[in-house]
């Protein structure tokens, strides 16, 4: 308040009034400015208090990328004092090799003020020069008349390590640590691209251990696993760093040699492998001897696509095995000779109409109740001479020769025919069956399923088709899967976790359930990492709205882990082995009878 006094009475003329109004106006503006400055200081104090007390690193930067302030979390994370950072460009916190991409991100946020979805992942650099994975997010805010940018900085080392571990598990064999079939296929495709570009050759070797099944049956699976690990060590010892050695499954290995200058170089690798396996293996208290049969196919002489090279290496391996071990280089006449000598292809084609194929069924239970709600149909060939043959003896041959199409049609018809009988008898059950990649690739599956559903008038959602993860991720499969989904058929990703799926693509696929691969389930009792993978798979599946089934359940400890993880269902020897139609029907009838008794008692 300002007062003006005078003893002399005087009239306020217009000039004096104008002066007094001007003085008052200036004083008012001064007071308001002071109030605004105080409010701004209080706001900055509050903001600084927040910045100093959060766990994330927070820094304010101006429109040119210069650091104005940094909270204690930034000081702790990078090892700089705050005063050392003020006035420095923000990229002082970024590894030199990553600054170009970082500066581009910062330019878009600060100068153009373009919203950028998601965080910028880069490599942070501490004062002592050490590097670490860093998440950097810039957001803008208005403080009074000032336009500030807030940078959030977070060390994501632990998250990256977890992601990398999951990716490693998805691409590597759990037992041996070698690349699995999925990663080997990717390396093979890369080798093809490089070889075409540089006009070079390379070799594919398929290796199958001799007498492994006998050793496994005689000594037990644990010692069989130990033998596979010892074989892996010897393979690594004789192959070059540029070679890729992978375990495709069971006792089958594959080797990719990418720097061969002559076919003899690849043959030399095969000889080294055979020599490395000659000495006995010390497995627990036993001395075990094994050898190998190796088939070799060369690019571009024997094929110019992955499937052809693998198939022809497999044919050559069969020739080597039939001749008593050693190696064989693919020859065109081998393929025809293999089929002619085995005679199985023609016999299998005749076996379908002659009624030699049968279905066995393996029960799948709901873990929460223990009730069987579904069975998986598994084809067997009741061969007149060989007896009951499992599918791995004839399915690969059926795929190679095209017999897989009538075979698949028979399996679908037989499974739905049996399902109709069960439903007619009042049994609430569904059936699942595996389908071949060949049926997906040529789109023959949709027609088979549509015809069978029309013939047997079964509810489509009682049929689940199981597709391997690798096949489902292929772009060519998308159309077939969507057509099957539109029919009302359920789709399941089989062997989940053994391939590496894009989560974005997985979200777009019309699948209803995922089946966790048996290798992870079998290791639940002894391997904490398998438990973590299974829990992650269950969480992922449920977050995507999918039903999660565990395969290969064999012990109570694993069952307890699955129940604790919230897994929906399981199948395996602990639940029940595959059995013929009569035995499974009796089991389902018994379960239905018990359910009726419980319902009667409750009434």
MARLOKE-147239 format. One record per residue (C-alpha): residue in one letter; x, y, z. Coordinates in nm, 2 decimals, padded with zeros to 4 digits. Example, Ala and Ser with C-alpha at 12.3 -4.5 7.8 and 13.67 -1.06 7.14 Angstrom:
MARLOKE-147239
a:01.23:-00.45:00.78
s:01.37:-00.11:00.71
end
This chain:
MARLOKE-147239
x:00.00:00.00:00.00
x:00.14:00.34:-00.10
x:-00.02:00.67:00.03
x:00.05:01.03:-00.10
x:-00.01:01.32:00.15
x:-00.01:01.70:00.11
x:-00.12:01.98:00.36
x:-00.24:02.20:00.09
x:-00.58:02.13:-00.05
x:-00.57:02.09:-00.42
x:-00.79:01.96:-00.69
x:-00.69:01.64:-00.88
x:-00.64:01.75:-01.24
x:-00.62:01.51:-01.53
x:-00.24:01.51:-01.54
x:-00.20:01.42:-01.18
x:-00.46:01.14:-01.20
x:-00.28:01.00:-01.51
x:00.06:01.00:-01.32
x:-00.09:00.83:-01.02
x:-00.26:00.57:-01.24
x:00.06:00.50:-01.42
x:00.25:00.46:-01.09
x:-00.01:00.23:-00.96
x:-00.02:00.02:-01.27
x:00.36:-00.02:-01.27
x:00.36:-00.11:-00.90
x:00.08:-00.37:-00.97
x:00.27:-00.52:-01.25
x:00.58:-00.54:-01.02
x:00.38:-00.71:-00.75
x:00.23:-00.96:-00.99
x:00.57:-01.04:-01.14
x:00.70:-01.10:-00.79
x:00.41:-01.33:-00.71
x:00.47:-01.53:-01.04
x:00.84:-01.56:-00.97
x:00.77:-01.69:-00.62
x:00.51:-01.94:-00.76
x:00.75:-02.05:-01.02
x:01.02:-02.10:-00.76
x:00.78:-02.30:-00.54
x:00.68:-02.51:-00.85
x:01.04:-02.58:-00.93
x:01.11:-02.67:-00.57
x:00.82:-02.92:-00.58
x:00.94:-03.06:-00.91
x:01.30:-03.09:-00.78
x:01.17:-03.27:-00.47
x:00.99:-03.52:-00.69
x:01.29:-03.57:-00.92
x:01.52:-03.63:-00.62
x:01.30:-03.90:-00.46
x:01.22:-04.14:-00.75
x:01.41:-04.45:-00.82
x:01.44:-04.39:-01.19
x:01.70:-04.17:-01.33
x:01.54:-03.83:-01.43
x:01.71:-03.54:-01.59
x:01.58:-03.21:-01.74
x:01.72:-03.11:-02.08
x:01.66:-02.80:-02.29
x:01.56:-02.79:-02.65
x:01.92:-02.82:-02.77
x:01.98:-03.14:-02.57
x:02.18:-02.98:-02.29
x:02.13:-03.12:-01.94
x:01.98:-02.87:-01.70
x:01.96:-03.09:-01.39
x:01.99:-03.46:-01.29
x:01.84:-03.64:-00.99
x:02.04:-03.86:-00.75
x:01.94:-04.17:-00.94
x:02.12:-04.05:-01.25
x:02.43:-03.97:-01.04
x:02.42:-04.32:-00.90
x:02.36:-04.48:-01.23
x:02.63:-04.31:-01.43
x:02.89:-04.21:-01.16
x:02.90:-03.84:-01.25
x:02.83:-03.56:-01.00
x:02.53:-03.35:-01.10
x:02.75:-03.05:-01.16
x:02.96:-03.25:-01.40
x:02.65:-03.32:-01.61
x:02.49:-02.97:-01.61
x:02.57:-02.79:-01.93
x:02.68:-03.11:-02.11
x:02.50:-03.26:-02.41
x:02.28:-03.56:-02.32
x:02.47:-03.79:-02.54
x:02.76:-03.79:-02.29
x:02.56:-04.07:-02.13
x:02.55:-04.28:-02.44
x:02.81:-04.52:-02.58
x:02.99:-04.37:-02.88
x:02.87:-04.65:-03.12
x:02.51:-04.58:-03.04
x:02.52:-04.20:-03.04
x:02.40:-04.15:-03.40
x:02.07:-04.34:-03.35
x:02.03:-04.17:-03.01
x:02.09:-03.82:-03.16
x:01.83:-03.89:-03.43
x:01.58:-03.99:-03.16
x:01.66:-03.68:-02.95
x:01.63:-03.45:-03.25
x:01.28:-03.58:-03.32
x:01.17:-03.53:-02.96
x:01.34:-03.19:-02.88
x:01.34:-02.98:-03.19
x:01.05:-03.13:-03.39
x:00.86:-03.23:-03.08
x:00.74:-03.55:-03.26
x:00.57:-03.80:-03.03
x:00.77:-04.13:-03.04
x:00.59:-04.45:-02.94
x:00.78:-04.66:-02.69
x:01.12:-04.61:-02.53
x:01.45:-04.58:-02.71
x:01.67:-04.87:-02.62
x:02.04:-04.79:-02.64
x:02.37:-04.85:-02.47
x:02.45:-04.63:-02.17
x:02.81:-04.53:-02.08
x:02.92:-04.46:-01.72
x:03.19:-04.22:-01.62
x:03.43:-04.51:-01.57
x:03.37:-04.62:-01.93
x:03.16:-04.93:-01.86
x:02.86:-04.99:-02.08
x:02.51:-05.12:-02.00
x:02.17:-05.16:-02.17
x:01.98:-04.83:-02.12
x:01.62:-04.73:-02.18
x:01.58:-04.36:-02.26
x:01.24:-04.19:-02.28
x:01.19:-03.81:-02.33
x:00.86:-03.64:-02.25
x:00.78:-03.27:-02.25
x:00.61:-03.06:-01.99
x:00.52:-02.69:-01.93
x:00.65:-02.52:-01.61
x:00.51:-02.17:-01.60
x:00.63:-02.01:-01.92
x:00.91:-02.26:-01.96
x:00.89:-02.56:-02.19
x:01.10:-02.84:-02.04
x:01.19:-03.19:-02.15
x:01.22:-03.47:-01.89
x:01.44:-03.76:-01.97
x:01.37:-04.09:-01.79
x:01.68:-04.32:-01.78
x:01.65:-04.69:-01.67
x:01.91:-04.97:-01.65
x:01.75:-05.26:-01.83
x:02.04:-05.51:-01.79
x:01.83:-05.75:-01.59
x:01.54:-05.74:-01.83
x:01.77:-05.78:-02.13
x:01.94:-06.08:-01.97
x:01.61:-06.24:-01.90
x:01.49:-06.19:-02.26
x:01.82:-06.31:-02.40
x:01.79:-06.62:-02.18
x:01.44:-06.70:-02.31
x:01.56:-06.65:-02.66
x:01.85:-06.88:-02.61
x:01.63:-07.14:-02.46
x:01.40:-07.12:-02.76
x:01.68:-07.16:-03.01
x:01.90:-07.42:-02.84
x:01.86:-07.78:-02.73
x:01.81:-07.79:-02.35
x:02.02:-08.11:-02.31
x:02.33:-08.03:-02.52
x:02.32:-07.65:-02.55
x:02.35:-07.69:-02.93
x:02.14:-07.50:-03.18
x:01.81:-07.67:-03.23
x:01.62:-07.75:-03.55
x:01.47:-07.40:-03.57
x:01.81:-07.22:-03.53
x:01.98:-07.47:-03.77
x:01.71:-07.40:-04.03
x:01.78:-07.03:-04.00
x:02.15:-07.07:-04.03
x:02.09:-07.29:-04.34
x:01.88:-07.02:-04.50
x:02.15:-06.76:-04.43
x:02.41:-06.99:-04.58
x:02.21:-07.03:-04.89
x:02.17:-06.66:-04.94
x:02.54:-06.60:-04.88
x:02.64:-06.88:-05.11
x:02.42:-06.76:-05.39
x:02.55:-06.41:-05.36
x:02.92:-06.51:-05.35
x:02.88:-06.82:-05.58
x:03.03:-07.06:-05.32
x:02.95:-07.41:-05.21
x:02.88:-07.55:-04.87
x:02.78:-07.89:-04.72
x:02.50:-08.02:-04.50
x:02.58:-08.33:-04.30
x:02.31:-08.53:-04.11
x:02.45:-08.76:-03.84
x:02.26:-09.05:-03.67
x:02.43:-09.24:-03.38
x:02.46:-09.61:-03.42
x:02.30:-09.84:-03.16
x:02.18:-09.54:-02.96
x:01.83:-09.69:-02.90
x:01.99:-10.01:-02.76
x:02.22:-09.81:-02.53
x:01.93:-09.60:-02.41
x:01.70:-09.90:-02.35
x:01.98:-10.09:-02.17
x:02.13:-09.82:-01.95
x:01.83:-09.58:-01.91
x:01.74:-09.24:-02.04
x:01.97:-09.05:-01.79
x:02.28:-09.23:-01.92
x:02.15:-09.20:-02.28
x:02.14:-08.82:-02.22
x:02.49:-08.83:-02.08
x:02.61:-09.00:-02.39
x:02.45:-08.74:-02.61
x:02.63:-08.47:-02.41
x:02.96:-08.65:-02.45
x:02.91:-08.69:-02.82
x:02.84:-08.31:-02.84
x:03.17:-08.23:-02.67
x:03.36:-08.45:-02.92
x:03.18:-08.29:-03.22
x:03.27:-07.95:-03.09
x:03.63:-08.06:-03.05
x:03.68:-08.15:-03.42
x:03.47:-07.90:-03.60
x:03.57:-07.55:-03.69
x:03.44:-07.23:-03.53
x:03.27:-07.14:-03.86
x:03.08:-07.47:-03.87
x:02.73:-07.50:-03.71
x:02.65:-07.82:-03.53
x:02.30:-07.87:-03.41
x:02.09:-08.14:-03.24
x:01.77:-08.20:-03.44
x:01.62:-08.43:-03.19
x:01.68:-08.78:-03.04
x:02.02:-08.90:-03.15
x:02.01:-08.70:-03.48
x:02.27:-08.42:-03.53
x:02.33:-08.18:-03.82
x:02.64:-08.00:-03.93
x:02.66:-07.70:-04.17
x:03.00:-07.63:-04.32
x:03.00:-07.29:-04.49
x:03.36:-07.24:-04.61
x:03.41:-07.55:-04.82
x:03.61:-07.50:-05.14
x:03.57:-07.86:-05.26
x:03.34:-08.15:-05.18
x:03.64:-08.33:-05.04
x:03.66:-08.06:-04.76
x:03.31:-08.17:-04.64
x:03.40:-08.54:-04.67
x:03.71:-08.46:-04.46
x:03.48:-08.31:-04.19
x:03.27:-08.63:-04.20
x:03.59:-08.84:-04.15
x:03.70:-08.63:-03.85
x:03.36:-08.67:-03.69
x:03.37:-09.05:-03.73
x:03.72:-09.06:-03.60
x:03.62:-08.86:-03.29
x:03.35:-09.11:-03.21
x:03.57:-09.42:-03.23
x:03.70:-09.43:-02.87
x:03.47:-09.56:-02.59
x:03.26:-09.32:-02.38
x:03.28:-09.34:-02.00
x:02.92:-09.30:-01.89
x:02.88:-09.33:-01.51
x:03.04:-09.67:-01.44
x:03.00:-09.81:-01.79
x:03.22:-09.79:-02.10
x:03.00:-09.74:-02.40
x:03.09:-09.76:-02.77
x:02.89:-09.60:-03.05
x:02.95:-09.48:-03.40
x:02.76:-09.28:-03.65
x:02.61:-09.28:-04.00
x:02.66:-08.96:-04.19
x:02.48:-08.84:-04.50
x:02.62:-08.55:-04.70
x:02.45:-08.31:-04.95
x:02.63:-08.03:-05.12
x:02.50:-07.69:-05.24
x:02.45:-07.63:-05.52
x:02.52:-07.97:-05.67
x:02.25:-08.16:-05.47
x:01.99:-07.89:-05.42
x:01.93:-07.52:-05.39
x:01.68:-07.49:-05.11
x:01.68:-07.61:-04.74
x:01.43:-07.88:-04.76
x:01.59:-08.05:-05.07
x:01.94:-08.04:-04.91
x:01.81:-08.18:-04.58
x:01.61:-08.45:-04.75
x:01.90:-08.56:-04.97
x:02.14:-08.56:-04.68
x:01.89:-08.78:-04.51
x:01.87:-09.02:-04.80
x:02.25:-09.04:-04.80
x:02.25:-09.10:-04.43
x:02.01:-09.39:-04.48
x:02.25:-09.54:-04.74
x:02.54:-09.50:-04.49
x:02.34:-09.67:-04.22
x:02.23:-09.95:-04.44
x:02.59:-10.02:-04.54
x:02.70:-10.05:-04.18
x:02.80:-09.70:-04.07
x:03.04:-09.44:-04.20
x:02.95:-09.17:-04.45
x:02.78:-09.14:-04.79
x:02.77:-08.85:-05.03
x:02.43:-08.81:-05.20
x:02.40:-08.96:-05.54
x:02.08:-08.92:-05.75
x:02.02:-09.29:-05.78
x:02.02:-09.33:-05.40
x:01.68:-09.17:-05.36
x:01.50:-09.42:-05.59
x:01.71:-09.71:-05.46
x:01.62:-09.63:-05.10
x:01.25:-09.63:-05.18
x:01.27:-09.94:-05.40
x:01.47:-10.14:-05.16
x:01.27:-10.05:-04.85
x:00.94:-10.12:-05.04
x:00.76:-09.94:-04.76
x:00.63:-09.66:-04.98
x:00.42:-09.89:-05.19
x:00.32:-10.10:-04.90
x:00.21:-09.79:-04.71
x:00.00:-09.68:-05.00
x:-00.17:-10.02:-05.01
x:-00.20:-10.03:-04.63
x:-00.45:-09.75:-04.61
x:-00.74:-09.91:-04.81
x:-00.64:-10.25:-04.67
x:-00.72:-10.14:-04.31
x:-00.37:-10.19:-04.17
x:-00.36:-09.84:-04.01
x:-00.50:-09.80:-03.66
x:-00.54:-09.51:-03.42
x:-00.43:-09.51:-03.06
x:-00.54:-09.24:-02.82
x:-00.35:-09.07:-02.54
x:-00.56:-08.90:-02.27
x:-00.53:-08.54:-02.18
x:-00.65:-08.42:-01.83
x:-00.76:-08.09:-01.69
x:-00.51:-08.04:-01.41
x:-00.76:-07.87:-01.18
x:-01.00:-08.17:-01.18
x:-00.80:-08.46:-01.31
x:-01.08:-08.54:-01.56
x:-01.01:-08.65:-01.91
x:-01.16:-08.39:-02.15
x:-00.96:-08.47:-02.47
x:-00.76:-08.74:-02.63
x:-00.48:-08.71:-02.89
x:-00.51:-08.95:-03.19
x:-00.18:-09.11:-03.28
x:-00.16:-09.32:-03.60
x:00.01:-09.67:-03.60
x:00.08:-09.91:-03.89
x:00.00:-10.27:-03.81
x:00.25:-10.40:-04.06
x:00.20:-10.77:-04.17
x:00.57:-10.85:-04.11
x:00.71:-10.57:-03.89
x:00.42:-10.56:-03.64
x:00.29:-10.23:-03.49
x:00.51:-09.95:-03.62
x:00.52:-09.61:-03.46
x:00.47:-09.30:-03.68
x:00.84:-09.20:-03.69
x:00.91:-09.51:-03.89
x:00.68:-09.41:-04.18
x:00.56:-09.05:-04.16
x:00.88:-08.90:-04.30
x:00.87:-09.13:-04.59
x:00.50:-09.05:-04.64
x:00.58:-08.68:-04.65
x:00.86:-08.73:-04.90
x:00.65:-08.95:-05.14
x:00.32:-08.76:-05.12
x:00.14:-09.05:-04.94
x:00.09:-08.81:-04.65
x:-00.22:-08.67:-04.82
x:-00.43:-08.99:-04.82
x:-00.28:-09.09:-04.49
x:-00.39:-08.76:-04.33
x:-00.74:-08.79:-04.48
x:-00.77:-09.14:-04.33
x:-00.66:-09.02:-03.99
x:-00.91:-08.73:-03.99
x:-01.19:-08.96:-04.10
x:-01.11:-09.23:-03.85
x:-01.07:-08.98:-03.56
x:-01.40:-08.81:-03.63
x:-01.58:-09.14:-03.68
x:-01.47:-09.25:-03.34
x:-01.55:-08.91:-03.19
x:-01.91:-08.94:-03.32
x:-01.95:-09.28:-03.15
x:-01.83:-09.14:-02.82
x:-02.06:-08.84:-02.83
x:-02.35:-09.06:-02.93
x:-02.28:-09.27:-02.62
x:-02.30:-08.96:-02.41
x:-01.93:-08.90:-02.36
x:-01.82:-08.54:-02.34
x:-01.48:-08.56:-02.51
x:-01.28:-08.39:-02.78
x:-01.00:-08.52:-03.01
x:-00.68:-08.37:-03.13
x:-00.44:-08.48:-03.40
x:-00.11:-08.37:-03.55
x:-00.10:-08.24:-03.91
x:00.20:-08.25:-04.14
x:00.37:-07.93:-04.27
x:00.31:-08.07:-04.62
x:-00.07:-08.05:-04.57
x:-00.04:-07.69:-04.46
x:00.19:-07.59:-04.74
x:-00.03:-07.71:-05.02
x:-00.36:-07.62:-04.85
x:-00.50:-07.97:-04.88
x:-00.59:-07.98:-04.51
x:-00.88:-07.73:-04.53
x:-01.06:-07.94:-04.79
x:-01.00:-08.26:-04.59
x:-01.13:-08.11:-04.27
x:-01.44:-07.95:-04.44
x:-01.53:-08.27:-04.61
x:-01.49:-08.48:-04.29
x:-01.69:-08.24:-04.08
x:-01.97:-08.25:-04.34
x:-01.97:-08.63:-04.35
x:-01.96:-08.69:-03.97
x:-02.17:-08.40:-03.85
x:-01.95:-08.35:-03.55
x:-01.92:-08.01:-03.37
x:-01.61:-07.85:-03.52
x:-01.48:-07.72:-03.18
x:-01.44:-08.09:-03.06
x:-01.16:-08.12:-03.31
x:-00.81:-07.97:-03.24
x:-00.54:-07.96:-03.50
x:-00.19:-07.95:-03.37
x:00.07:-07.76:-03.58
x:00.43:-07.71:-03.49
x:00.55:-07.37:-03.40
x:00.78:-07.33:-03.70
x:00.51:-07.42:-03.95
x:00.26:-07.19:-03.79
x:00.50:-06.90:-03.81
x:00.55:-06.95:-04.18
x:00.38:-06.68:-04.39
x:00.23:-06.94:-04.62
x:00.04:-07.10:-04.33
x:-00.16:-06.79:-04.22
x:-00.43:-06.83:-04.49
x:-00.48:-07.20:-04.42
x:-00.50:-07.15:-04.04
x:-00.75:-06.86:-04.07
x:-00.97:-07.08:-04.30
x:-00.96:-07.36:-04.05
x:-01.04:-07.12:-03.77
x:-01.34:-06.99:-03.97
x:-01.47:-07.35:-03.98
x:-01.48:-07.36:-03.60
x:-01.19:-07.60:-03.56
x:-00.96:-07.54:-03.27
x:-00.58:-07.49:-03.34
x:-00.29:-07.57:-03.11
x:00.08:-07.48:-03.14
x:00.26:-07.80:-03.07
x:00.62:-07.82:-02.92
x:00.59:-07.46:-02.80
x:00.92:-07.32:-02.68
x:01.14:-07.51:-02.93
x:01.11:-07.24:-03.19
x:01.14:-06.87:-03.16
x:00.81:-06.69:-03.23
x:00.74:-06.33:-03.30
x:00.50:-06.24:-03.02
x:00.33:-05.99:-03.26
x:00.27:-06.27:-03.51
x:00.16:-06.51:-03.24
x:-00.11:-06.26:-03.14
x:-00.24:-06.25:-03.50
x:-00.26:-06.63:-03.54
x:-00.60:-06.78:-03.48
x:-00.47:-07.04:-03.23
x:-00.66:-07.15:-02.93
x:-00.40:-07.32:-02.72
x:-00.02:-07.38:-02.69
x:00.14:-07.71:-02.59
x:00.46:-07.67:-02.39
x:00.73:-07.90:-02.53
x:00.80:-08.22:-02.34
x:01.17:-08.14:-02.30
x:01.09:-07.85:-02.06
x:00.82:-08.05:-01.87
x:01.05:-08.36:-01.83
x:01.32:-08.14:-01.67
x:01.09:-07.96:-01.42
x:01.19:-08.19:-01.13
x:01.57:-08.12:-01.17
x:01.61:-07.79:-01.36
x:01.50:-07.46:-01.22
x:01.54:-07.29:-01.56
x:01.28:-07.52:-01.71
x:01.04:-07.42:-01.43
x:01.10:-07.05:-01.52
x:01.04:-07.12:-01.89
x:00.72:-07.32:-01.82
x:00.59:-07.04:-01.59
x:00.67:-06.78:-01.85
x:00.50:-06.99:-02.12
x:00.18:-07.03:-01.91
x:00.18:-06.66:-01.83
x:00.23:-06.57:-02.19
x:-00.04:-06.81:-02.31
x:-00.30:-06.68:-02.06
x:-00.22:-06.32:-02.13
x:-00.30:-06.39:-02.50
x:-00.62:-06.57:-02.40
x:-00.49:-06.92:-02.49
x:-00.53:-07.25:-02.32
x:-00.20:-07.40:-02.21
x:-00.13:-07.78:-02.22
x:00.19:-07.95:-02.10
x:00.32:-08.25:-02.29
x:00.53:-08.54:-02.16
x:00.42:-08.53:-01.79
x:00.59:-08.82:-01.62
x:00.62:-08.74:-01.25
x:00.43:-08.59:-00.95
x:00.69:-08.32:-00.89
x:00.64:-08.19:-01.24
x:00.27:-08.21:-01.20
x:00.29:-08.00:-00.88
x:00.49:-07.73:-01.06
x:00.24:-07.72:-01.35
x:-00.05:-07.69:-01.11
x:00.13:-07.41:-00.92
x:00.20:-07.23:-01.25
x:-00.16:-07.24:-01.34
x:-00.12:-07.47:-01.64
x:-00.46:-07.58:-01.77
x:-00.41:-07.94:-01.89
x:-00.14:-08.21:-01.93
x:-00.07:-08.54:-02.11
x:00.20:-08.79:-02.07
x:00.28:-09.13:-01.92
x:00.18:-09.01:-01.57
x:-00.17:-08.94:-01.71
x:-00.19:-09.23:-01.94
x:00.00:-09.40:-02.23
x:-00.15:-09.42:-02.58
x:-00.40:-09.70:-02.60
x:-00.63:-09.85:-02.85
x:-00.99:-09.75:-02.90
x:-01.14:-10.02:-02.67
x:-00.92:-09.94:-02.38
x:-00.97:-09.56:-02.41
x:-01.35:-09.61:-02.45
x:-01.36:-09.81:-02.13
x:-01.16:-09.54:-01.95
x:-01.40:-09.27:-02.07
x:-01.70:-09.48:-01.97
x:-01.56:-09.54:-01.63
x:-01.50:-09.16:-01.58
x:-01.85:-09.08:-01.70
x:-02.00:-09.34:-01.46
x:-01.81:-09.19:-01.16
x:-01.93:-08.85:-01.26
x:-02.29:-08.97:-01.26
x:-02.25:-09.13:-00.92
x:-02.12:-08.81:-00.77
x:-02.41:-08.61:-00.92
x:-02.66:-08.86:-00.78
x:-02.50:-08.84:-00.43
x:-02.51:-08.46:-00.44
x:-02.88:-08.47:-00.53
end
